[in-house]
Amino acid sequence: MLSGAGSVGLACAEPSGGGPVIGLALGSGAARGWAHLGVLLELAREGVVPQIITGCSIGAFVGAAAASGDLDKLVRWAETLKWQDVVSLLDVSLRGGLIKGQKLIDFFERNFVDRDFTELDQRFACVATELSTGREIWLHEGSVSAAVRASIALPGLMTPVLHQGRMLVDGGLVNPVPVSLCRAMGADVVIAVDLGSDMVGRAFRRSAVEPAPVEETEAGWTERLLARFGFAAEAESGMPSRPLAAADSLPSLVSVISSSINIMQVRIARSRLAGEPADLLVSPRVSQLGLMDYHRADEAIAEGVAAVARVRPLLRELLGGANE
């Protein structure tokens, strides 16, 4: 089922054992979203198991796996990813976006979630955007994998999805950290994870750390994508793959797209969180990770754990007070 923001039709969770209904809102952020894994692991160590999980984009991907009971399996897979594995999941498209996303979703269905929303262990819903109207769409019925595919359709990079009669793209365009969806599903206490708190300007700040190998940089990702379109790189063709001099100082295609989307989503998230605040905001510091750095899960997971540790006193105070 497709619901517009604020619509009825969402079944609300009931408190268990007399305590508050805890909701977890997992924000958008591409590869930085592996930090959600660390957040979930650390919350579990604190004895916090949300009855409701909502997600946007990569938050939908991780949230669906967590709600299905596959969190540990997803952690193990993410930690073993190499950039070559990531490239193998990219299926190039000539229309609507650079990547079709079908290989990724097929893999997701085979190894993680291939079921209906009603079959999940925890209540789950995710956010997408209707391309023709800009409406925020809440996905909470039917195929989980189809809903996740719509939520992760990052404009320009992944093709839009025709889902139940509507053309949908990434939910980060309208609600990057879906606190409001958690509330609508009946959460009394909402913990939100914002992956963009330190993002704006990151792409063009000089890093103090040793640069990554070229094949692992966003420029490297661009070269591989262009190669799949048949545009040979300089080393393979013997011809310059782009004009020299001034052009060399320009950011890559992926960098421009990702930085533009980062700016937009950070601004939207700040506005939405100001008007619809979470009870606790967890902010992993993951600006060093690029859009496609899925092979750097160890760093992201560790920072997710650290982010929860930084707010642990507030978390214990919040849940202690909520149980009184």
Residue, then its C-alpha position, 0 to 999 in steps of 0.5 A: m500500500l502507498s500512503g501519502a504523508g499524514s494519511v491514515g492506514l498505518a497500524c499502530a504498535e501497542p506498548s509491550g510490558g507497559g513500557p513505551v513504544i520505541g521507534l528508530a528512524l534511520g536516515s539516508g546517506a548511501a554508503r555512510g548508512w553502514a553506520h546504522l549497523g553499528v547503531l543497532l548493535e550498540l542499542a541492542r547492547e544497551g537493551v534497546v530493541p525498537q518495536i518500530i523501525t522506519g528508514c529512508s534510502i540506505g536506512a530503508f535497506v538496513g532497517a528492512a534487514a533488521a526488522s526481518g531478523d537478519l541484522d547480524k547476517l547483514v553486518r557479516w556481509a558488509e564487513t567482507l565487501k571489497w570494492q570489486d564486490v560493489v562493482s559487481l552489483l552495478d548494472v548500468s542503465l541508459r535511461g533514468g539513472l546510471i544504475k538499474g539497481q536490479k542486481l542489488i535487489d535480486f541479491f537482497e531478496r536472495n540473501f536477506v528480505d524476500r517477504d511481505f511487510t506482515e511477515l517481519d519480526q518488527r514493524f517497519a515502513c520506509v519513505a519514497t518520493e513520487l516523482s510527478t508530484g513531489r509527494e512524500i510516500w509511506l511504504h508499509e504493505g506488500s513486498v518489502s524488497a520492492a519498497v526498499r528499491a523505491s526508497i533507494a532510487l537516488p536521482g541521477l544514479m539509480t533509475p526510478v521505480l514504477h511501484q503500484g502505479r506511481m513513479l517513485v524515487d529516493g525518499g531523501l528528497v522529502n524526508p531524509v530522517p523519517v521521524s514523522l513516520c515513526r510517530a504515525m506508526g505509534a512510537d512514544v519515544v523516537i531515536a533518530v539517526d542522522l548521517g548528514s550532520d557533518m557533511v556539507g562542504r566535506a567533498f571539497r575539503r582537503s583530507a588530512v589522511e593518506p589518499a585512497p587508491v584511485e580505484e577506491t575514490e569517487a573519481g575511480w567509480t566514475e571511470r568504471l561507470l563510464a567504462r561500462f558505457g563503452f568510454a575507455a579510460e586513458a590507460e586502456s585506449g591510449m587516448p586522453s579520456r578527458p581534456l587536460a589542465a583546467a578539467d583536471s581540477l574539476p570534481s568527478l561526475v559522482s562527486v558533483i551528484s553526491s555533493s549536490i544531493n548531500i547539500m539538499q538532504v542535509r538542509i531538508a533534514r535540518s528543517r524536518l528535524a527542527g519541526e518534527p524533533a526526535d527524542l534522541l538524535v544520534s549523529p555518526r561522524v561519517s563525512q570521510l566516507g564517499l557515496m559509493d564507499y560500501h567497502r569501508a563498512d568497518e569504519a562506518i560500523a565503528e562510528g555508529v557504535a561510537a555515536v551511540a556511546r556519545v549519547r549513552p547518558l542521554l539514552r539511559e536518562l530518556l528511557g529511564g524516565a519514559n519507563e517511570 
